[in-house]
Amino acid sequence: MKVNPNRINDFTVGKSTCDDVLASLGPPTQRYTKPDDDMTRWLYTYAGVQARPENLIPVVNAFAGGVDVQSSVVGFRFTKDCILEKTIYSTSGMGGGRNLESVNQERKPVREVK
């Protein structure tokens, strides 16, 4: 599920709960708890691929074209009492092309939101 990064600001560290996030964003893509601590982590992950328009032009397609890929991860860490402790957001994008088209890649590091 793609989560708009601005939606993270809807939640307050130390106040918002698992139920608040669940009611607003729906079920996370992944839920996990490390065996050595009481923290629960929820991840909302997204990956999308879009073909470039050049792929539809027969002659140009032989020399250019390709795909663009975007991905994002929004993460929430909760205490054992299900109170929000931390949020993160990470996004990346890259493209792959053919022959004359070079590979383009952009990554943004994980950032703590609150």
Order of alpha helices (4+ residues) and beta strands (2+ residues): alpha-beta-beta-alpha-beta-beta-beta
